[in-house]
């Protein structure tokens, strides 16, 4: 019994000692980290004052600070100086890059591209991109070929995108496709990289993507990510719409839906997207393709299209019914009032509910209720009001 008590006491003491050690260790680690960050802030502030004085003059002669930099004894001071220096890159890009090269920063971060630590590789990509070191691009692309960490690869592509020349576009896209094929990058990452690429280089990027798709076979998954990336940029042009239209020849439902999603951005319907190219997809077996086709028509609906859209008010999918009603209520108010009695005669109650819901959401119901529509349309308004009183008790 005495032996058992001693063993239990020893175990409790050991557990208490280990926990106490961990608490003390964590406290010391946090304390030292706080001191480090405070020191880093002080160093940054010191360099900020020095650099602010130097950059006041148009010449920005950085040679005055070189003697002081030779006294760097800690990597922390070096880090603080580089971070402060990068703040001036937007105003003085050439001077900052030249100074970074003279101090060996560029060479140092080029070496870090091959570091065994992922965070150092990511930091190297970002820093070289911020410095605008185009001479480092070849080494960055070489490092990207070997990169298998998803986060570092994503940062690497965005960083390389800032330094690309037109001559490097093809290699960039091929490398992006390889990383997605090997599942280093997921579809979301690829689409974000494509969006950034298009917004950065605009028409040049559009032509490069078009040529890239023509030159080699591309997987369905990559095409999906590509089309998603093409949809989101602020820049859009005829080449990107042509890429989307050519994907309408494929049979994969998700590809068709994403291609239609891109075409919904077309400004001039008749010029950029033909009606005959879209209407067949209103009868596609997949609901999300029908939904995407309606999205294309949403801001381009004409009275001639009503007969094609109306059947979708009785679609099996609620989202498609709702979108069909939304599209129909994009008609001019005069045309809409004339068509509404006919539309409300559909047999499907869910389709009628979608119409009534959109009537309320679009503000048309308020205009009907207030008698804001007069003249030749008055008889149509009375028919609509009678239907709503009878079936929905809205009046």
N, C-alpha and C positions, 0 to 999 in steps of 0.2 A: 504493500500500500504506500509506504514511504517512498519507494523507488518510483512508483507511478506519479506521485505528486511532484517529485523532482523533475521528471521528464516533462510533465505538462508545464511546469514553471519555466523550464529552459526554453520550451517551444514558444510560450507566450513572450518571454523576454526577447527571443530571437526575432519574432514578428514585430514587436515594438521597436527594436533596434533598427531593423530594416526600414520600417515606415518612417522612423525619425530621420534616418540617413537620407531617404528619398525626399522628405520635406525640406531638409536643410540644403540638399543638393539643388532642388528646384528653386529655392529662395536665392541661393548664391548665383545660379545661372540667370535668373530674371534680373537680379541686381546688376550683374556684370553687363548684361545686354542693355539695360537702361543707361548705364554709364557710357557704353559704346555709342548708343544713339545720341545721347546728349553731346558727347565729344564730336560726333559726326556733324551735328547741327551747328555747333560752334565753329567747326572748321569750314563748313559751307558758307556761313555768314561772313567769315573772314575773307574767303576767296571772292565772295560776291562783291564785297566792297572794293577789293583790288581790281577785279575785272570790270566793274562798273566805271571806275576811273579811267581804265585803259581804253574801253570801248566808247568813251565820250568823243574821242577824236576820230575823224574819218579814216585815218590810216590804221588805227587799232594796232599799234606796234606792241606785239606780245614779247619782244625780246627782253623787255625790262623785267619780266617776271621769271625768266629762265634761271638766273642764279639762285633764286629762292627755291625753285622746284628741285634743284640738285640736293637740297637738304632733306628731301622726303625720307623719312625713316620708317614709316608705317604704310601698309597698303590702304589703310583707312583714309589717310591724307590724300593719297592718289585718287581714290574713289570719289572723295568729296570734291576735289578739283575738277575731275572729269565731268561729274554731274552738273557742277556750276557752269563749266565751259559750254556744255551742250545747250544750256538755256539761251545762249547767244547765237546758236547756229542759224536760226531763221533770218537774222539780220546780217550776219557776217559769215556765210557758209564757207567761202574760200579760205578766209583767215583761220577759222576754227579748224577746218580739216587739215590745213598745212601745219598748224601748230600741233595738232594731235599726232600727225606723222612724225614731226621732229622729236616729239617727246616719247615716241615709241608706243603710243596707245594703240594705233592701228595694227601694228605688228603683234602686239600682245594679245589683242582680241581675235586676230586671225588664228593664232595658236590655240586660243580657247575654243575655237570651233570644233576641235578634235578632243576636247577634254572628256574624261570619263564621267564627269558630273553633269547631268542634264541641265541643271539650272545655270551652270556656267556657259554651256553651249547656247542656251536660249538668250542669255544676257549678251553673248558675243554677237549673235544675229541682230538683236535689237540695236546694240550700240553702233555697229558698223553701218546699219541702215540710217540711223539718226545722223551720223557723221557724213553720210552721203559719199562713202568711200567706194566709188564705182570700180576701182582697181581691185577691190576685195571680192567683187561679185563672182568671179570664177571660182575662188576658194570656197565661197559660201554655197554655190551650187554643187561643188564636189562634196562638201560636208553634208549637204541635204540628201545626196544620193545614198549616203551611208546611214542616214538618220532613221531610227526605228522607234523613237519616242513620239507618241502622237502630239503632245503639247508642244514639244520643241519643233517638230516638223511643221506644225501649223504656224508658229511664230516665224520659222525660217522662210516659209513661202511668202508670208506677208512682208517680211523684211526684204527678201530678194525682189519682190514686186516693186519696191520703192526705187530700186537701182537698175531695173531692166532697161535694155535698149531693144529696139525692134529685132535686132539680129538674135536676141536670146529668147524671143517669145516661143518659138517652136520647142526648144529644149525645156523651157519652163512648163509648157503644157504636157509634154511627154512625161516629164518627171512627176507632175501632178497626177497623171493617169496611173503611173506605176505605183505611186504611194497609195492611191485609193484601191487599186487591184490587190495590193498586198495587205490591205486593211490597216495600214498605218494611219490613214486619215479616214474618218467616216464621211458620209454623204453631206452632213451639215457643214463640216469643215471645208469640204471641197466647194460647196455652193458659196460660202462666205468669201473664199479666196477668189473665185470667179467674179463675184460681184465687185470686189475691190479692184481686181485686174481691169474690168471694163470701165469702172468709174475713173480709174487712173489714166488709162490710155485711149479710151473712147473708140473712135472709128478704127484705129490701128488694132486694138484688141478684138473688135468685131470681125475684121478681116482675118486675123490670125486664127481665131476660133473656127471660122468657116472653113479655112484651108486645112486646119488640123483635122476636122471631121471628115473632109473629103479624102485625105491622104491615107488614113488607116482605119481599120475596123475598131469600134469602140463598144464596150459592154453596155448593157441596158442600165445597170446601176450608175455608171458614170454619166450616161446621158441624162438620167433623172436629176443627178446633182448639178449637171451643167445647166439644164433648163431652169432649175430652181434658182441658180446663180444669175442667169440671164434675166429673170423676172424682176429682181430687186434693185438693180442699179438705177441711179437717177438718170443716167444716160441711156437712151434707147434710139436705135436707128433701123433703117430698112434691112441691113445685113442681119441683125439679130432677129427681126421678124421673119426673114427668109429662112434662117436656121430653124425657127419654130415651125414654119409651114412645111418644111421638108420632113420634119418629124411626124407630121400627120399621115405620112405614108406607112409608118410602122403600125403594127397591130397591138402592141402592148398597151393595155388600158391606162396605166399610170403615166406612160410616156405621152399618150394622147392628151390626158388631162393636164399635164404640165405644159405641153406645147400650146394648148388652148388658153391656158392661164397667161402665158407670155403674149399671145395674140390679143388678149383683152386690153392690152396697153396701147394697141394701135389707135392712132388719133384719127386718121382719115380712112374710114371703113372701106369705101369703094376702091380707093387707090391702093391701100396696103393689104387689105384682107377682103377677098371676094365672098359674097353671101353664099355662093354655091359650094365654097370650101367648108363652111361651118354648119349649114343646115342638116347635112346627113348625120352629124354627130348628136343631133337632138333625139335620134332614134337608136342610139348605141345601147347595147345590153348593159353596160356598166353605168350605174347611176352617177358616179363622180365624173364621168366623161360628159354625160348629159348636163350635169350641173355646170361644168366648166364651159361648155358650149353656150349655155345661157349667159354666163358671165361675159362672153365676148359680145353678145347682143345687147347687153344691159344699157349701154349709153348710145346705142346705134339703132334702136328699134324704130321701125316704120310701120304704117298701117298694113303694108303688104306682108309683113312677117307675122302678123297676129295669128293667122290660121296655122302657122307652124308651131307657135309657142303655146297656143291654147290647149292642145292635148296634154301638155305636161302639167296642167293644173290637176289632172287626174292620175299623176304619176304615183307609183307605189311608195316612193321615198319622200318623206316630209320636207327635206331640204330642197329637193328639186321643185316640189309644188310651191314652196315659199319663194324660191328664186324666180319661178315662172310668173308669179303674181307681181313680184318686184319689177321684173322686166316690162310687163304690160303697163304698169303704172308710170313708166318712163315716157309713154306716149304723150303728145300734146293734149292738153285738157279737153279741147273740143273733140278730138278723135276718141279719146278715152270715154267720155260721157256717152257718145253714140254707141260704142262697143260694149259698155258695161251691162245693159239689159241682156244682151246675147250671151256674154260671158257668165252671168249669174244663173243662166239656165242649165249649166252643166249638171250632170246627175250626181257626181261625186260630192258629198257634203264637205269632205276635207278640203277639196279644191275651192269650194265656195268660201269656206272659213278663211283660207289663205287670202282670197281676194278681199274679203271684208276686213281682215287684219291689216292688210296693206293699205286699204282705203283709209283706215283710221291713222296709221303711221305716216302716210304721205300728206295728210291734211286735206285730202279730197272730201272726206266725210264732213268736215267743218264747213267747207264751202257749200256742200249740198244742203246741210242743215240750216245754214244762214240765208239760203236763197240767193247765193252770190252768183248763180248761173242762170241767165235769162235768155230771152229771144227764142230762136228756133230750137234750142236745146232743152227748153223747158219741159216738153212732153217726155223726153228721155229721163230727165231728173225726177219727174213724178213717178215714172215706172220704177226707177231705182228706189225711191223712198217707199213706195208701196211694198216692194219686195222686202226691204229691210224691216219695215213695221210688222209684216206678216211673219217673217222667219227669225228675226233677231231682236225685235222689240227695242231697236236702237233709237228710234225717233221719239 
